[in-house]
Amino acid sequence: MKLKAILSILFLIVCFSSFAQYPKLPVFFLKYNGSVGQEEDIDEEEFTAEAQRHTVSLRIKEELSKSFVTNLTIAYSRKEYFEQSGSYKYIYVYPDFTWKISDKIKWFNGFKAKWYLYDELDTYGEVKDYTSLAYKTNLTFKITEDFEFIPLFEMLYELYNNEEKSRQNYILGIKLKYDFGNVVLSGRYKTTLRWPLEENTVVEKRFDHEFGVSLTWDPNK
């Protein structure tokens, strides 16, 4: 619990300190999304239980210079099931920045703190609430005018009130992009390591791999 409190405070400090000075006026984006009914899971070819969801988010974008841009996103969401348990809400704070170090290098960093609050206890009578703390970073190297190489790293801590469920996730990956003119070829690879945070745990260790290739053709170029 102490670790959760310390990490949450650090995320909030980073979040608000990044907006201490405004060389230019910020740009505000306020958005609402809502849905009612069943949601379709295309992969599983089935529908979820009927529910309603309402989400409100505010994003503040600040261009500190032509090469340094920051964002702060704050969101609240509520999902309520009509005929079954599982209703919950979450709040998150997500500051990020993109720094164009040079014409050949661009650096992105994002920090996200997300708090999940459930209406009911789990089947064992334990609190289901948890805090998710994430950090993402990637570097875009423009090797040539046509070729980009993007290594990326992510880490995610999921800190449950029921500590035996707490876990840590680490992601390493690369993206490649080559522009042939009217054809763009992209490839990606990502590996994910999931590890428990506690010795007495119900979390299974996992080591996953994802990869993909995409091809875009634009005859207008």
C-alpha positions as a Markdown table, in Angstrom:
| # | Residue | x | y | z |
|---|---|---|---|---|
| 1 | Met | 0.0 | 0.0 | 0.0 |
| 2 | Lys | 2.9 | 2.4 | 0.8 |
| 3 | Leu | 4.4 | 1.7 | -2.7 |
| 4 | Lys | 1.0 | 2.5 | -4.3 |
| 5 | Ala | 0.8 | 5.8 | -2.4 |
| 6 | Ile | 4.4 | 6.9 | -3.2 |
| 7 | Leu | 4.1 | 6.1 | -6.9 |
| 8 | Ser | 0.7 | 7.8 | -7.2 |
| 9 | Ile | 2.1 | 11.0 | -5.6 |
| 10 | Leu | 5.2 | 10.9 | -8.0 |
| 11 | Phe | 2.9 | 10.6 | -11.0 |
| 12 | Leu | 0.8 | 13.6 | -9.9 |
| 13 | Ile | 3.9 | 15.7 | -9.2 |
| 14 | Val | 5.3 | 15.0 | -12.7 |
| 15 | Cys | 1.8 | 15.7 | -14.2 |
| 16 | Phe | 1.3 | 19.1 | -12.7 |
| 17 | Ser | 4.9 | 20.3 | -12.7 |
| 18 | Ser | 5.0 | 19.9 | -16.5 |
| 19 | Phe | 2.5 | 22.7 | -16.8 |
| 20 | Ala | 4.2 | 25.2 | -14.4 |
| 21 | Gln | 5.0 | 27.7 | -17.2 |
| 22 | Tyr | 3.1 | 28.6 | -20.3 |
| 23 | Pro | 5.1 | 30.4 | -23.1 |
| 24 | Lys | 1.9 | 30.1 | -25.2 |
| 25 | Leu | -1.7 | 29.7 | -24.3 |
| 26 | Pro | -2.8 | 26.1 | -24.0 |
| 27 | Val | -5.3 | 24.4 | -26.2 |
| 28 | Phe | -8.2 | 22.6 | -24.5 |
| 29 | Phe | -10.1 | 19.5 | -25.8 |
| 30 | Leu | -13.2 | 18.4 | -23.9 |
| 31 | Lys | -14.8 | 15.2 | -25.0 |
| 32 | Tyr | -17.8 | 13.0 | -23.9 |
| 33 | Asn | -18.5 | 9.4 | -25.1 |
| 34 | Gly | -21.5 | 7.3 | -24.2 |
| 35 | Ser | -22.9 | 3.9 | -25.1 |
| 36 | Val | -26.0 | 1.9 | -24.0 |
| 37 | Gly | -26.7 | -1.8 | -24.9 |
| 38 | Gln | -24.5 | -4.7 | -25.7 |
| 39 | Glu | -20.9 | -4.5 | -26.9 |
| 40 | Glu | -19.8 | -6.9 | -29.6 |
| 41 | Asp | -16.5 | -8.8 | -29.1 |
| 42 | Ile | -15.4 | -9.3 | -32.7 |
| 43 | Asp | -12.6 | -11.7 | -31.9 |
| 44 | Glu | -14.8 | -13.9 | -29.7 |
| 45 | Glu | -17.8 | -13.5 | -32.0 |
| 46 | Glu | -20.1 | -12.8 | -29.1 |
| 47 | Phe | -21.9 | -10.0 | -27.3 |
| 48 | Thr | -21.2 | -8.8 | -23.8 |
| 49 | Ala | -24.0 | -8.2 | -21.2 |
| 50 | Glu | -26.1 | -5.1 | -21.6 |
| 51 | Ala | -24.6 | -2.1 | -19.9 |
| 52 | Gln | -24.2 | 1.7 | -20.2 |
| 53 | Arg | -20.9 | 3.6 | -20.3 |
| 54 | His | -20.2 | 7.3 | -19.9 |
| 55 | Thr | -16.8 | 8.8 | -20.3 |
| 56 | Val | -15.7 | 12.5 | -20.0 |
| 57 | Ser | -12.1 | 13.5 | -20.7 |
| 58 | Leu | -10.2 | 16.8 | -20.8 |
| 59 | Arg | -6.9 | 17.2 | -22.7 |
| 60 | Ile | -4.7 | 20.2 | -22.4 |
| 61 | Lys | -2.1 | 20.6 | -25.1 |
| 62 | Glu | 0.8 | 23.0 | -24.7 |
| 63 | Glu | 3.4 | 23.9 | -27.3 |
| 64 | Leu | 6.4 | 25.0 | -25.3 |
| 65 | Ser | 8.5 | 25.4 | -28.4 |
| 66 | Lys | 8.4 | 24.1 | -32.0 |
| 67 | Ser | 10.4 | 21.1 | -30.8 |
| 68 | Phe | 8.7 | 20.4 | -27.4 |
| 69 | Val | 5.0 | 19.6 | -27.0 |
| 70 | Thr | 3.2 | 18.4 | -23.8 |
| 71 | Asn | -0.2 | 17.0 | -23.2 |
| 72 | Leu | -2.2 | 16.5 | -20.0 |
| 73 | Thr | -5.3 | 14.3 | -20.2 |
| 74 | Ile | -7.7 | 13.7 | -17.3 |
| 75 | Ala | -10.7 | 11.4 | -17.7 |
| 76 | Tyr | -13.5 | 9.9 | -15.7 |
| 77 | Ser | -15.5 | 6.8 | -16.9 |
| 78 | Arg | -18.4 | 4.8 | -15.4 |
| 79 | Lys | -19.6 | 1.5 | -16.7 |
| 80 | Glu | -22.8 | 0.0 | -15.2 |
| 81 | Tyr | -24.3 | -3.4 | -16.0 |
| 82 | Phe | -28.1 | -3.7 | -16.0 |
| 83 | Glu | -28.6 | -7.4 | -15.1 |
| 84 | Gln | -25.3 | -8.6 | -13.6 |
| 85 | Ser | -22.5 | -7.5 | -11.2 |
| 86 | Gly | -19.2 | -6.0 | -12.3 |
| 87 | Ser | -20.1 | -2.3 | -12.6 |
| 88 | Tyr | -17.1 | 0.0 | -12.0 |
| 89 | Lys | -15.6 | 3.4 | -12.6 |
| 90 | Tyr | -12.1 | 4.7 | -13.2 |
| 91 | Ile | -10.2 | 8.0 | -13.2 |
| 92 | Tyr | -6.9 | 8.6 | -14.9 |
| 93 | Val | -4.3 | 11.3 | -15.2 |
| 94 | Tyr | -2.0 | 11.1 | -18.2 |
| 95 | Pro | 0.8 | 13.7 | -18.9 |
| 96 | Asp | 3.1 | 13.1 | -21.8 |
| 97 | Phe | 5.6 | 15.0 | -23.9 |
| 98 | Thr | 7.2 | 14.8 | -27.4 |
| 99 | Trp | 10.6 | 16.3 | -27.9 |
| 100 | Lys | 12.1 | 16.7 | -31.3 |
| 101 | Ile | 15.7 | 16.6 | -30.4 |
| 102 | Ser | 16.9 | 17.1 | -34.0 |
| 103 | Asp | 15.7 | 16.6 | -37.5 |
| 104 | Lys | 16.7 | 12.9 | -37.1 |
| 105 | Ile | 15.6 | 12.1 | -33.6 |
| 106 | Lys | 12.2 | 12.5 | -31.7 |
| 107 | Trp | 11.6 | 11.3 | -28.2 |
| 108 | Phe | 8.2 | 10.5 | -26.6 |
| 109 | Asn | 7.5 | 10.0 | -22.9 |
| 110 | Gly | 4.1 | 9.3 | -21.2 |
| 111 | Phe | 3.1 | 8.7 | -17.6 |
| 112 | Lys | -0.3 | 7.4 | -16.7 |
| 113 | Ala | -2.0 | 6.8 | -13.3 |
| 114 | Lys | -5.4 | 5.1 | -13.4 |
| 115 | Trp | -7.6 | 4.2 | -10.4 |
| 116 | Tyr | -10.3 | 1.5 | -10.8 |
| 117 | Leu | -13.2 | 1.4 | -8.3 |
| 118 | Tyr | -15.7 | -1.5 | -8.4 |
| 119 | Asp | -19.2 | -1.5 | -6.9 |
| 120 | Glu | -19.0 | -5.1 | -5.5 |
| 121 | Leu | -16.5 | -7.4 | -3.9 |
| 122 | Asp | -15.1 | -10.4 | -5.8 |
| 123 | Thr | -16.4 | -14.0 | -5.3 |
| 124 | Tyr | -14.0 | -14.4 | -2.3 |
| 125 | Gly | -15.3 | -11.3 | -0.6 |
| 126 | Glu | -12.2 | -9.3 | -1.4 |
| 127 | Val | -12.0 | -5.7 | -2.7 |
| 128 | Lys | -11.5 | -5.6 | -6.5 |
| 129 | Asp | -10.2 | -2.0 | -6.6 |
| 130 | Tyr | -6.7 | -1.4 | -8.0 |
| 131 | Thr | -4.3 | 1.3 | -9.2 |
| 132 | Ser | -2.6 | 1.1 | -12.6 |
| 133 | Leu | 0.7 | 3.0 | -13.0 |
| 134 | Ala | 2.3 | 3.1 | -16.5 |
| 135 | Tyr | 5.3 | 4.6 | -18.2 |
| 136 | Lys | 5.8 | 4.6 | -22.0 |
| 137 | Thr | 8.7 | 5.9 | -24.0 |
| 138 | Asn | 9.9 | 5.6 | -27.6 |
| 139 | Leu | 12.6 | 7.1 | -29.8 |
| 140 | Thr | 12.1 | 7.8 | -33.5 |
| 141 | Phe | 15.3 | 7.6 | -35.5 |
| 142 | Lys | 15.0 | 9.0 | -39.0 |
| 143 | Ile | 17.8 | 7.0 | -40.6 |
| 144 | Thr | 17.2 | 8.4 | -44.1 |
| 145 | Glu | 14.4 | 10.5 | -45.6 |
| 146 | Asp | 12.5 | 7.3 | -46.3 |
| 147 | Phe | 13.4 | 5.0 | -43.4 |
| 148 | Glu | 12.4 | 5.2 | -39.7 |
| 149 | Phe | 13.5 | 3.0 | -36.8 |
| 150 | Ile | 11.5 | 3.2 | -33.5 |
| 151 | Pro | 12.6 | 1.3 | -30.4 |
| 152 | Leu | 10.0 | 1.4 | -27.6 |
| 153 | Phe | 9.7 | 0.5 | -23.9 |
| 154 | Glu | 6.7 | 0.3 | -21.6 |
| 155 | Met | 6.3 | -0.7 | -18.0 |
| 156 | Leu | 3.0 | -1.2 | -16.1 |
| 157 | Tyr | 2.3 | -1.8 | -12.4 |
| 158 | Glu | -1.1 | -3.0 | -11.4 |
| 159 | Leu | -1.4 | -2.6 | -7.6 |
| 160 | Tyr | -4.5 | -4.3 | -6.1 |
| 161 | Asn | -5.9 | -3.8 | -2.7 |
| 162 | Asn | -5.8 | -7.6 | -2.6 |
| 163 | Glu | -1.9 | -7.6 | -2.9 |
| 164 | Glu | -1.6 | -11.2 | -4.1 |
| 165 | Lys | -3.1 | -10.1 | -7.4 |
| 166 | Ser | -0.6 | -7.3 | -7.9 |
| 167 | Arg | 1.6 | -7.7 | -11.0 |
| 168 | Gln | 4.2 | -5.9 | -13.1 |
| 169 | Asn | 4.5 | -5.9 | -16.9 |
| 170 | Tyr | 7.4 | -4.9 | -19.1 |
| 171 | Ile | 7.2 | -4.4 | -22.8 |
| 172 | Leu | 10.1 | -4.1 | -25.3 |
| 173 | Gly | 9.5 | -3.6 | -29.0 |
| 174 | Ile | 10.6 | -2.1 | -32.3 |
| 175 | Lys | 8.8 | -0.5 | -35.3 |
| 176 | Leu | 10.2 | -0.1 | -38.8 |
| 177 | Lys | 8.8 | 2.1 | -41.5 |
| 178 | Tyr | 10.0 | 2.5 | -45.1 |
| 179 | Asp | 8.4 | 5.0 | -47.5 |
| 180 | Phe | 8.8 | 3.9 | -51.2 |
| 181 | Gly | 6.8 | 6.9 | -52.4 |
| 182 | Asn | 3.3 | 5.8 | -53.0 |
| 183 | Val | 3.8 | 2.6 | -51.0 |
| 184 | Val | 4.6 | 2.5 | -47.3 |
| 185 | Leu | 5.8 | -0.7 | -45.7 |
| 186 | Ser | 5.7 | -1.0 | -41.8 |
| 187 | Gly | 6.6 | -3.8 | -39.4 |
| 188 | Arg | 6.5 | -4.2 | -35.7 |
| 189 | Tyr | 7.6 | -6.6 | -33.0 |
| 190 | Lys | 6.7 | -6.5 | -29.3 |
| 191 | Thr | 7.5 | -8.8 | -26.4 |
| 192 | Thr | 5.7 | -8.7 | -23.0 |
| 193 | Leu | 6.9 | -10.0 | -19.7 |
| 194 | Arg | 4.4 | -10.3 | -16.8 |
| 195 | Trp | 5.7 | -11.0 | -13.3 |
| 196 | Pro | 4.0 | -11.0 | -9.9 |
| 197 | Leu | 4.8 | -8.4 | -7.3 |
| 198 | Glu | 4.3 | -10.5 | -4.3 |
| 199 | Glu | 5.7 | -13.9 | -3.3 |
| 200 | Asn | 2.3 | -15.3 | -2.3 |
| 201 | Thr | 0.5 | -14.6 | -5.5 |
| 202 | Val | -2.2 | -15.9 | -7.9 |
| 203 | Val | -0.6 | -14.2 | -10.8 |
| 204 | Glu | 1.0 | -16.5 | -13.4 |
| 205 | Lys | 4.3 | -15.6 | -15.1 |
| 206 | Arg | 3.8 | -14.9 | -18.8 |
| 207 | Phe | 6.2 | -14.2 | -21.7 |
| 208 | Asp | 4.3 | -13.2 | -24.9 |
| 209 | His | 5.3 | -12.1 | -28.4 |
| 210 | Glu | 3.4 | -10.0 | -30.9 |
| 211 | Phe | 4.4 | -9.0 | -34.5 |
| 212 | Gly | 2.8 | -7.7 | -37.6 |
| 213 | Val | 3.4 | -6.2 | -41.0 |
| 214 | Ser | 1.3 | -3.6 | -42.9 |
| 215 | Leu | 1.4 | -2.2 | -46.4 |
| 216 | Thr | -0.2 | 1.1 | -47.5 |
| 217 | Trp | -0.6 | 2.1 | -51.1 |
| 218 | Asp | -1.6 | 5.6 | -52.0 |
| 219 | Pro | -1.8 | 6.1 | -55.8 |
| 220 | Asn | -2.3 | 9.8 | -55.4 |
| 221 | Lys | 1.3 | 10.4 | -54.4 |
